[in-house]
């Protein structure tokens, strides 16, 4: 299918008030194009979730899976960042409160310990020994396999269940199987699996699961094709599916967002909190405060009161726009009158007050929490003290947390590492990174990016280069695009062709050379080295990367024949 057909629809007058809320989207996209024309493809974005409540990244647990399994962040895609948040059946929940206890289940323990080559026989024996295998136990096990991102084991388990007919598969079970296939084996295998789903159960849940996974990979063509398939089959066009397209277009093509909003009006698809939230995020990033406020007003008009997550987002963007008084007013709304009983509000307020530079307020809120904090309240506190640069307080929270819970997920380590790195404490960051490694924790991509940039800032580009290599070689971590760019730029400044080409090839390995910036940096390396860039234009053509005025000027400067002609003139 060639694109999404709604692009050719007229926009009915009745929907103008809704889709006009994204009126600056096209302008923003145009600005991005102008930036690329001038040689800059990486736009400046507002602060990340440092100044936001920690959110459950996968908010549509019941939408994709059966019996309460969670589909977590990879189904939304994260990845990034980016918001990468799936729509919710109800309102947006705050991350489930946890006090650090791992779930216990005999079946889960058996699956965790089962070797891959004898996985099925281990489960066969477990059942033969008389162990009960009910849907509750299965659902609980699947929930935890997904929670710990053990997708391969989850897929093996689901395939074993299906092969042995342990339960009668419902549409949500087939959708869960499809979701895992997409994650482990890729989109094509997932599409093939749909043909094996009984036709009577091949409904909207199946196709929206495939759609969510297409969006997770930013695959524009497949996402639009699946959306059209839903329409062609006469399946309902749901808020979930529309939100998936909004999420995709927010990443890859802002100009199409207005079309989705127009379609929702036309098809009478009711916006969910996520729809509003995504629009608020776009307005906030563009510093369009008036537009952001119009969206929250529209929510209230529609009877949808902005919840804590949306309030925190609005506060974050007020801070980003420099509107301190409006931010403080929003924080007072979040705090309400029951802050001592409201864990979720405290989690939101800690980093937000820190972003405003209000150390006293952070101390006040943390004093309420610290006697009996939730695990994620500790995370918010570490984040807040890190934003304020009060590293000793962040370390104290972390160490006390470990005394209480002994073992915590890697993100808690990563939050303290971020505090060290963001405050330019390189020696502390190095020491803590070694501690993480010794304890079996991996550095996440965001912290890896910050650490790489810090090494580059202090002139240790070779160390930054080494970290990038080891991250993939030993931890199988795919570093961020920006991590490679900063190293490539430094080698470019030095005119170090050998190392610049090496980094460029690593970027190629991860699919990061489909944009102009890496070519500009690499070409500048040759110019700085006063060395001819033979065949550079052909390299770009081979990678389907279009040139522009900036590139052509640099190619002319690096043209070996032109250099020879000039040398002859002045020889």
C-alpha positions as CSV (number, residue, x, y, z in Angstrom):
1,X,0.0,0.0,0.0
2,X,1.3,3.4,-0.9
3,X,1.0,5.5,2.2
4,X,-2.0,6.1,4.5
5,X,-5.1,6.9,2.5
6,X,-6.4,9.4,5.0
7,X,-3.8,11.8,3.6
8,X,-6.1,12.4,0.7
9,X,-9.2,13.1,2.7
10,X,-10.7,16.5,2.9
11,X,-10.9,18.0,6.4
12,X,-14.5,18.6,7.5
13,X,-15.2,21.9,9.2
14,X,-16.5,20.1,12.3
15,X,-13.0,18.8,13.1
16,X,-11.1,22.0,12.8
17,X,-11.1,22.9,16.4
18,X,-9.4,19.6,17.2
19,X,-6.8,19.1,14.5
20,X,-5.8,22.8,14.5
21,X,-4.2,22.1,17.9
22,X,-1.4,20.6,15.9
23,X,-1.1,23.6,13.5
24,X,2.5,24.2,14.3
25,X,3.5,20.7,13.5
26,X,4.1,21.4,9.8
27,X,6.1,24.5,10.6
28,X,8.2,22.5,13.0
29,X,8.8,19.8,10.4
30,X,9.8,22.6,7.9
31,X,12.3,23.9,10.4
32,X,13.8,20.5,10.7
33,X,14.2,20.4,6.9
34,X,15.9,23.8,7.0
35,X,18.3,22.6,9.6
36,X,19.3,19.6,7.5
37,X,19.8,22.0,4.5
38,X,22.2,24.0,6.7
39,X,24.0,20.9,7.7
40,X,22.4,20.3,11.1
41,X,20.2,17.3,11.5
42,X,20.0,17.0,15.3
43,X,17.5,19.3,16.9
44,X,17.7,20.5,20.4
45,X,15.1,19.0,22.6
46,X,13.8,20.0,26.0
47,X,14.9,18.3,29.2
48,X,14.1,14.6,29.4
49,X,12.2,12.9,32.2
50,X,14.6,14.4,34.8
51,X,11.9,16.9,35.5
52,X,9.0,14.6,35.2
53,X,7.3,11.9,37.3
54,X,8.7,8.4,36.6
55,X,6.1,6.8,34.4
56,X,5.1,3.2,33.6
57,X,6.4,3.1,30.1
58,X,4.0,0.4,29.1
59,X,0.6,1.7,30.0
60,X,-1.6,-0.6,27.9
61,X,-0.9,-3.9,29.7
62,X,-4.4,-5.3,29.1
63,X,-4.6,-4.1,25.6
64,X,-1.9,-6.4,24.1
65,X,-2.0,-9.5,26.3
66,X,-4.3,-11.8,28.1
67,X,-5.0,-12.2,31.8
68,X,-3.1,-9.2,33.0
69,X,0.2,-9.9,31.3
70,X,2.2,-6.7,30.7
71,X,3.5,-5.8,27.3
72,X,6.0,-3.3,28.6
73,X,8.2,-0.7,27.1
74,X,9.5,-2.6,24.1
75,X,6.0,-2.8,22.7
76,X,5.8,0.9,22.8
77,X,9.2,1.7,22.0
78,X,11.0,3.2,23.7
79,X,13.3,3.4,23.1
80,X,13.8,6.0,23.4
81,X,12.4,7.9,25.0
82,X,10.8,9.7,23.2
83,X,7.6,9.2,24.9
84,X,7.1,5.8,23.5
85,X,4.0,5.3,25.5
86,X,1.1,3.0,24.6
87,X,-2.5,4.1,25.2
88,X,-4.3,2.9,28.2
89,X,-7.7,1.3,28.5
90,X,-8.4,3.6,31.5
91,X,-6.5,6.5,32.7
92,X,-2.7,6.7,32.8
93,X,-1.5,4.9,35.9
94,X,1.6,5.9,37.7
95,X,4.3,3.2,37.9
96,X,3.1,0.4,40.1
97,X,4.3,0.8,43.6
98,X,7.1,-1.6,44.5
99,X,9.0,-2.2,47.6
100,X,11.7,-4.2,45.8
101,X,10.3,-7.8,46.3
102,X,10.7,-10.2,43.5
103,X,7.7,-12.3,42.5
104,X,7.8,-15.9,43.6
105,X,6.3,-18.7,41.6
106,X,7.4,-22.4,41.3
107,X,6.6,-22.4,37.5
108,X,8.5,-19.1,37.0
109,X,11.5,-20.6,38.9
110,X,11.5,-23.7,36.7
111,X,11.3,-21.7,33.5
112,X,14.1,-19.4,34.7
113,X,16.4,-22.4,35.4
114,X,15.5,-24.4,32.3
115,X,18.3,-24.6,29.7
116,X,17.2,-23.6,26.2
117,X,18.1,-27.0,24.7
118,X,15.9,-28.9,27.2
119,X,13.2,-26.3,27.8
120,X,10.3,-28.3,26.6
121,X,11.4,-31.5,28.3
122,X,11.8,-29.6,31.6
123,X,8.2,-28.4,31.4
124,X,7.0,-31.8,30.4
125,X,8.5,-33.4,33.5
126,X,7.2,-30.6,35.7
127,X,3.6,-31.4,34.6
128,X,4.2,-35.2,34.8
129,X,5.3,-34.7,38.4
130,X,1.7,-33.6,39.1
131,X,2.2,-29.8,39.2
132,X,-1.0,-27.8,38.5
133,X,-0.9,-25.6,35.4
134,X,-3.8,-23.2,35.6
135,X,-4.4,-20.0,33.8
136,X,-3.7,-17.9,36.9
137,X,-0.2,-19.5,37.2
138,X,0.4,-19.1,33.5
139,X,-0.6,-15.5,33.5
140,X,1.6,-14.7,36.6
141,X,4.6,-16.4,34.9
142,X,4.1,-14.6,31.6
143,X,3.7,-11.3,33.5
144,X,7.1,-11.7,35.1
145,X,8.9,-13.0,32.0
146,X,7.8,-9.9,30.2
147,X,8.6,-7.7,33.2
148,X,12.2,-8.9,33.1
149,X,12.3,-8.7,29.3
150,X,12.9,-12.5,29.0
151,X,11.1,-12.5,25.7
152,X,12.8,-15.6,24.3
153,X,11.8,-17.7,27.3
154,X,8.3,-16.2,27.2
155,X,8.0,-17.2,23.6
156,X,9.3,-20.7,24.2
157,X,6.8,-21.0,27.1
158,X,3.8,-19.8,25.0
159,X,4.8,-22.1,22.1
160,X,5.0,-25.0,24.5
161,X,1.5,-24.1,25.9
162,X,0.0,-23.9,22.4
163,X,1.7,-27.1,21.2
164,X,0.5,-29.0,24.3
165,X,-3.0,-27.5,24.3
166,X,-2.6,-26.6,28.0
167,X,-5.2,-23.9,27.7
168,X,-7.8,-22.8,25.2
169,X,-6.2,-19.9,23.4
170,X,-8.3,-16.7,23.2
171,X,-7.7,-13.8,20.9
172,X,-5.6,-12.0,23.5
173,X,-3.4,-15.1,23.9
174,X,-2.8,-15.2,20.2
175,X,-2.0,-11.5,20.3
176,X,0.5,-12.1,23.1
177,X,2.1,-14.8,21.0
178,X,2.2,-12.5,18.0
179,X,3.8,-9.8,20.1
180,X,6.6,-12.0,21.3
181,X,7.3,-13.3,17.8
182,X,7.6,-9.7,16.6
183,X,10.0,-9.0,19.5
184,X,12.2,-12.1,19.1
185,X,12.0,-13.1,15.5
186,X,10.9,-9.9,13.7
187,X,7.9,-8.4,12.0
188,X,7.9,-10.7,9.0
189,X,7.6,-13.8,11.2
190,X,4.9,-12.0,13.1
191,X,2.9,-11.3,9.9
192,X,3.3,-15.0,8.9
193,X,1.9,-16.1,12.3
194,X,-1.3,-14.2,11.7
195,X,-2.2,-16.7,9.0
196,X,-2.1,-19.5,11.7
197,X,-4.5,-17.7,14.0
198,X,-8.1,-19.1,13.6
199,X,-10.0,-16.7,11.3
200,X,-12.7,-16.3,13.9
201,X,-10.1,-14.9,16.3
202,X,-8.2,-12.8,13.8
203,X,-9.7,-9.5,15.0
204,X,-8.7,-6.0,15.8
205,X,-6.6,-7.0,18.8
206,X,-4.4,-9.1,16.6
207,X,-3.8,-6.4,14.0
208,X,-3.3,-3.6,16.5
209,X,-0.7,-5.8,18.2
210,X,1.2,-6.0,14.9
211,X,0.7,-2.3,14.4
212,X,2.2,-1.5,17.8
213,X,5.3,-3.6,16.9
214,X,5.6,-1.9,13.5
215,X,5.5,1.5,15.3
216,X,8.1,0.2,17.8
217,X,10.6,-0.2,15.0
218,X,9.6,3.2,13.4
219,X,8.6,1.3,10.2
220,X,6.5,3.9,8.5
221,X,5.5,1.8,5.5
222,X,4.5,-1.3,7.4
223,X,2.7,0.7,10.1
224,X,0.5,2.5,7.5
225,X,-0.1,-0.8,5.7
226,X,-1.3,-2.5,8.8
227,X,-3.5,0.5,9.7
228,X,-5.1,0.3,6.2
229,X,-5.5,-3.5,6.6
230,X,-7.6,-2.8,9.8
231,X,-9.8,-0.5,7.8
232,X,-10.0,-2.9,4.7
233,X,-11.1,-5.8,7.0
234,X,-13.9,-3.6,8.4
235,X,-12.4,-3.8,11.9
236,X,-13.1,-0.9,14.2
237,X,-10.7,2.0,14.0
238,X,-9.9,2.4,17.7
239,X,-8.3,5.1,19.7
240,X,-5.4,2.7,20.3
241,X,-4.6,2.4,16.6
242,X,-4.9,6.1,16.0
243,X,-2.6,6.8,18.9
244,X,-0.1,4.4,17.5
245,X,0.0,6.5,14.3
246,X,0.3,9.7,16.3
247,X,3.2,8.2,18.2
248,X,4.9,7.2,15.0
249,X,4.4,10.5,13.2
250,X,5.6,12.4,16.3
251,X,8.9,10.7,15.6
252,X,9.2,10.5,11.8
253,X,6.7,12.9,10.1
254,X,5.0,15.7,12.1
255,X,3.1,16.8,9.0
256,X,0.9,13.8,9.1
257,X,-0.3,14.3,12.7
258,X,-3.1,16.7,11.7
259,X,-4.4,14.0,9.3
260,X,-4.8,11.5,12.2
261,X,-6.6,14.1,14.3
262,X,-8.9,14.8,11.3
263,X,-9.6,11.1,10.9
264,X,-10.4,10.8,14.5
265,X,-13.0,13.5,14.2
266,X,-14.4,12.1,11.0
267,X,-14.7,8.6,12.4
268,X,-15.9,9.8,15.8
269,X,-12.9,8.2,17.5
270,X,-12.8,9.6,21.0
271,X,-9.4,10.9,22.1
272,X,-7.9,9.2,25.2
273,X,-5.7,10.8,27.8
274,X,-2.7,9.6,25.8
275,X,-4.0,11.5,22.7
276,X,-4.1,14.7,24.7
277,X,-0.8,13.9,26.4
278,X,1.0,13.4,23.1
279,X,-0.3,16.7,21.8
280,X,0.7,18.4,25.1
281,X,4.2,16.9,24.6
282,X,4.5,18.3,21.1
283,X,3.3,21.7,22.1
284,X,5.6,21.8,25.1
285,X,8.6,20.8,23.0
286,X,7.8,23.7,20.7
287,X,7.4,26.0,23.6
288,X,3.9,26.7,22.5
289,X,2.5,27.3,26.0
290,X,-0.8,28.8,24.7
291,X,-1.4,25.7,22.5
292,X,-0.6,23.4,25.5
293,X,-3.0,25.2,27.7
294,X,-5.7,25.0,25.0
295,X,-5.3,21.2,25.0
296,X,-5.8,21.0,28.8
297,X,-8.8,23.3,28.5
298,X,-10.2,21.0,25.8
299,X,-9.7,18.0,28.0
300,X,-11.8,19.6,30.8
301,X,-14.4,20.5,28.3
302,X,-14.6,16.9,27.2
303,X,-14.9,15.9,30.9
304,X,-11.4,14.5,31.1
305,X,-9.6,16.0,34.1
306,X,-5.8,16.2,33.6
307,X,-4.3,13.5,35.8
308,X,-1.0,13.5,37.7
309,X,1.1,12.4,34.7
310,X,-0.3,15.2,32.5
311,X,0.0,17.8,35.3
312,X,3.7,16.8,35.7
313,X,4.2,17.1,32.0
314,X,2.6,20.6,31.9
315,X,4.8,21.6,34.8
316,X,7.9,20.3,33.1
317,X,7.2,22.4,30.0
318,X,6.4,25.5,32.0
319,X,9.9,25.1,33.5
320,X,11.3,24.5,30.0
321,X,9.7,27.7,28.8
322,X,11.0,29.7,31.8
323,X,7.5,30.3,33.2
324,X,8.4,29.7,36.9
325,X,5.2,31.1,38.4
326,X,2.9,28.9,36.3
327,X,5.1,25.9,37.0
328,X,4.9,26.5,40.8
329,X,1.1,26.9,40.6
330,X,0.9,23.5,38.8
331,X,3.1,21.9,41.5
332,X,0.8,23.2,44.2
333,X,-2.1,21.6,42.3
334,X,-0.2,18.3,42.2
335,X,0.6,18.5,45.9
336,X,-3.0,19.1,47.0
337,X,-3.7,18.6,50.6
338,X,-2.7,15.0,51.3
339,X,1.0,14.9,50.3
340,X,1.8,12.7,53.3
341,X,-0.5,10.0,51.9
342,X,0.2,10.5,48.2
343,X,3.3,8.6,47.2
344,X,2.7,9.2,43.5
345,X,2.6,13.0,44.0
346,X,5.8,12.9,46.0
347,X,7.5,10.9,43.2
348,X,6.5,13.6,40.7
349,X,7.3,16.6,42.8
350,X,10.8,15.7,43.8
351,X,12.5,16.1,40.4
352,X,10.1,18.9,39.4
353,X,11.0,21.0,42.4
354,X,14.7,20.2,41.7
355,X,14.3,21.4,38.1
356,X,13.1,24.7,39.6
357,X,16.2,24.9,41.8
358,X,14.1,24.6,45.0
359,X,16.4,22.5,47.2
360,X,14.3,23.4,50.3
361,X,11.1,22.0,48.7
362,X,13.0,18.8,47.7
363,X,14.2,18.4,51.2
364,X,10.7,19.0,52.6
365,X,9.1,16.4,50.3
366,X,11.9,13.9,50.9
367,X,11.7,14.3,54.7
368,X,8.1,13.0,54.4
369,X,9.2,10.0,52.3
370,X,12.5,8.9,53.8
371,X,11.2,7.1,56.9
372,X,9.4,4.6,54.8
373,X,9.9,5.3,51.1
374,X,8.8,3.2,48.1
375,X,11.6,2.1,45.9
376,X,10.6,4.5,43.1
377,X,10.5,7.4,45.6
378,X,14.2,6.7,46.2
379,X,14.7,6.9,42.4
380,X,13.0,10.3,42.3
381,X,15.1,11.5,45.2
382,X,18.4,10.4,43.6
383,X,17.2,12.1,40.4
384,X,16.3,15.3,42.3
385,X,19.5,15.6,44.3
386,X,21.4,14.9,41.1
387,X,19.7,17.8,39.3
388,X,20.5,20.1,42.2
389,X,24.1,18.9,42.2
390,X,23.9,17.7,45.8
391,X,25.7,14.5,45.1
392,X,26.3,13.5,48.7
393,X,22.5,13.5,49.3
394,X,22.0,11.4,46.2
395,X,24.6,8.9,47.4
396,X,23.1,8.7,50.8
397,X,19.7,7.9,49.4
398,X,21.2,5.2,47.1
399,X,23.3,3.5,49.9
400,X,20.3,3.5,52.3
401,X,18.2,2.0,49.5
402,X,20.7,-0.8,49.1
403,X,20.8,-1.5,52.8
404,X,17.0,-1.9,52.8
405,X,16.5,-3.8,49.6
406,X,19.9,-5.4,48.9
407,X,19.2,-6.0,45.2
408,X,17.6,-3.4,42.9
409,X,17.1,-3.2,39.1
410,X,19.9,-1.6,37.1
411,X,18.0,1.7,36.5
412,X,18.6,2.7,40.2
413,X,22.3,2.3,39.7
414,X,22.1,4.1,36.4
415,X,20.3,7.1,38.0
416,X,23.2,7.6,40.4
417,X,25.7,7.2,37.6
418,X,23.8,9.9,35.7
419,X,24.1,12.2,38.7
420,X,27.9,11.8,38.7
421,X,28.2,12.2,35.0
422,X,25.9,15.2,34.6
423,X,27.8,16.9,37.4
424,X,31.1,16.3,35.6
425,X,32.4,14.0,38.4
426,X,34.4,11.8,36.1
427,X,36.4,10.0,38.7
428,X,33.3,9.2,40.7
429,X,31.5,8.1,37.6
430,X,34.4,5.8,36.6
431,X,34.6,4.2,40.0
432,X,30.8,3.7,40.2
433,X,30.7,2.3,36.6
434,X,33.3,-0.3,37.7
435,X,31.1,-1.1,40.8
436,X,28.2,-1.6,38.5
437,X,30.2,-3.9,36.3
438,X,31.4,-5.9,39.3
439,X,27.9,-6.3,40.5
440,X,26.6,-7.5,37.1
441,X,24.8,-4.3,36.1
442,X,25.0,-2.8,32.6
443,X,25.3,1.0,31.9
444,X,22.2,2.1,30.0
445,X,22.5,3.9,26.7
446,X,21.6,7.3,28.1
447,X,24.3,7.1,30.7
448,X,26.7,5.6,28.2
449,X,26.0,8.6,26.0
450,X,26.6,11.1,28.8
451,X,29.8,9.3,29.9
452,X,31.1,9.3,26.3
453,X,30.4,13.1,26.0
454,X,32.2,13.7,29.3
455,X,35.3,11.9,28.2
456,X,35.2,13.9,25.0
457,X,34.8,17.1,26.9
458,X,38.0,16.4,29.0
459,X,39.9,15.5,25.8
460,X,39.9,11.7,26.3
461,X,38.3,10.9,23.0
462,X,40.2,7.5,22.7
463,X,38.6,6.5,26.1
464,X,35.2,7.5,24.8
465,X,35.9,5.5,21.6
466,X,36.9,2.5,23.7
467,X,33.7,2.6,25.8
468,X,31.5,2.6,22.7
469,X,33.3,-0.4,21.3
470,X,33.1,-2.4,24.6
471,X,29.5,-1.5,25.1
472,X,28.6,-3.4,22.0
473,X,31.3,-6.0,22.0
474,X,30.8,-7.2,25.6
475,X,27.3,-6.0,26.7
476,X,25.6,-6.2,23.3
477,X,24.4,-2.6,23.8
478,X,23.5,-0.5,20.8
479,X,24.9,3.0,21.7
480,X,22.9,6.0,20.8
481,X,23.4,7.9,17.6
482,X,24.5,11.0,19.5
483,X,27.3,9.0,21.2
484,X,28.9,8.2,17.9
485,X,28.4,11.7,16.5
486,X,30.3,13.4,19.3
487,X,33.3,11.1,18.9
488,X,33.2,11.4,15.1
489,X,33.1,15.2,15.4
490,X,36.2,15.2,17.7
491,X,38.1,12.9,15.3
492,X,37.0,15.2,12.5
493,X,38.4,18.3,14.3
494,X,41.7,16.5,14.5
495,X,41.7,15.4,10.9
496,X,42.1,11.8,12.1
497,X,40.8,10.0,9.0
498,X,41.6,6.5,10.3
499,X,39.6,6.7,13.5
500,X,36.8,8.8,11.9
501,X,36.3,6.1,9.2
502,X,36.3,3.5,12.0
503,X,33.6,5.2,13.9
504,X,31.7,5.8,10.7
505,X,31.7,2.1,9.9
506,X,30.4,1.3,13.4
507,X,27.6,3.8,12.8
508,X,26.9,2.0,9.5
509,X,26.6,-1.3,11.4
510,X,23.8,0.2,13.5
511,X,22.0,1.9,10.6
512,X,23.1,5.4,11.6
513,X,24.4,6.6,8.3
514,X,21.0,7.1,6.6
515,X,21.2,10.8,7.5
516,X,23.4,13.7,6.4
517,X,25.3,14.6,9.6
518,X,27.7,11.7,9.7
519,X,28.7,12.3,6.1
520,X,29.3,16.0,6.8
521,X,31.6,15.2,9.8
522,X,33.5,12.5,7.9
523,X,33.9,14.9,4.9
524,X,35.2,17.6,7.2
525,X,37.8,15.1,8.5
526,X,39.3,14.9,5.1
527,X,39.3,18.6,4.7
528,X,40.9,19.2,8.0
529,X,43.5,16.5,7.2
530,X,44.1,18.2,3.8
531,X,43.5,14.9,2.2
532,X,41.4,14.2,-0.9
533,X,38.0,12.5,-0.3
534,X,38.1,10.1,-3.3
535,X,34.7,8.7,-4.3
536,X,32.8,10.5,-1.5
537,X,29.9,11.5,-3.6
538,X,29.5,8.0,-4.9
539,X,29.5,6.7,-1.3
540,X,26.6,8.9,-0.5
541,X,24.7,7.8,-3.6
542,X,25.2,4.2,-2.7
543,X,23.7,4.8,0.7
544,X,20.8,6.8,-0.8
545,X,21.8,10.0,1.2
546,X,21.0,13.2,-0.7
547,X,23.5,15.9,-0.9
548,X,22.8,19.6,-0.3
549,X,24.6,23.0,-0.7
550,X,26.7,22.5,2.4
551,X,27.9,19.1,1.3
552,X,28.6,20.3,-2.3
553,X,30.7,23.1,-0.9
554,X,32.7,20.7,1.2
555,X,33.1,18.2,-1.7
556,X,34.5,21.0,-3.8
557,X,36.9,21.9,-1.1
558,X,38.0,18.3,-0.8
559,X,38.1,17.6,-4.6
560,X,41.6,16.2,-5.4
561,X,41.5,17.4,-9.0
562,X,40.6,20.9,-8.0
563,X,43.4,20.9,-5.5
564,X,45.8,19.7,-8.2
565,X,44.7,22.5,-10.6
566,X,45.1,25.2,-7.9
567,X,48.5,23.8,-7.1
568,X,49.5,24.0,-10.7
569,X,48.4,27.6,-11.0
570,X,50.6,28.7,-8.1
571,X,53.4,26.3,-8.6
